């Protein structure tokens, strides 16, 4: 759920409020954005059309194999380890 509205101000800048509900935890939040900075397009996902070259390339790749998933998992662990190592070196 997303709701937007306008807070008009006579003395200062006007604001757009955005009220939202997290799809995962269901918490409700609100954010104020200056009206001049507000772009309503952020509420709508960008539609990207795939050209024939992309479709052909994905078809040639085939399905993701279990081995690729395992390799990806270990690559993420290595990245996480590198981040933790940098934090230790900074401390």
N, C-alpha and C positions, 0 to 999 in steps of 0.2 A: 504494500500500500504506500503510495506517495501522494502527498498533498502539498501544493504550493500556494502561496499568497503573497501579498504585498504589504509591507509596513511603510506607510508614507510618513515623511518627516518634513516639517516646515523649516526647521533650523539647520538640519544636517542632511547627510545623505540618506536616501531611501534604501530599504532592504527588501530582499525577497526571502521569505522563510520557506524552508523545505522540511516537511515532516515526513518521516519514513518509519517503517517497521522492518526490523531485520528478519529475513526469511528463515534464518537458522535458529536464533534464540528468541525471536518474537518481541524483543525490546523495541521501544519506541524512542526515537531521537528527533532532534530538530537542529537545523543549521541555518544561520543567517548569512546571506551573501549580499554584498553591495549590488544595487540594481544595475549599475554600470558594468559590473563584472559578470553578471548573470547571463548564461547562455542556455536557453531552454532545450537546446539540442542534446545536452548531456543526459536528459531523461530518456532518450531514445537510442537504442543500439545502432551502430553504423552498419548499414547493410553493404556487404561486399559481395559482388558477383564473382563467381569463379570462372575464369576463362577455360577454354578447352585444354590449354597446356597444363594448367594445374590439375584438372580432372584426370588427364592422361597420366601425369606424373604420379598421382596418388594411386591410380589403378595399377601402375607398374610396380609400385612398392609392395603391394600385397598386404595381407593382414599382419598385424603385429604378433610376433612369435613370443612364446614364454621366455625364451632365452634373451630376447631384447628387453623384456620387462625386468628380468633379473639384472641384466647389465645396467639398465637405467637406475634401478634401486641402489646398486653399489656405487654408481657414479654420484648419486645424490648424497649418499653417506660420506663419500670422499669430500664433496663440496662442504658439507656440514662440518666435517673434521677440520677443513682448512679454515673455516670461519672461526671455529673455537680456538684454533691454534693462534690466529691473529689476535684474538681477544686476550689470550694468555700473554702473548709477547708485548702487548700494549700496557698491560697491568704492571 
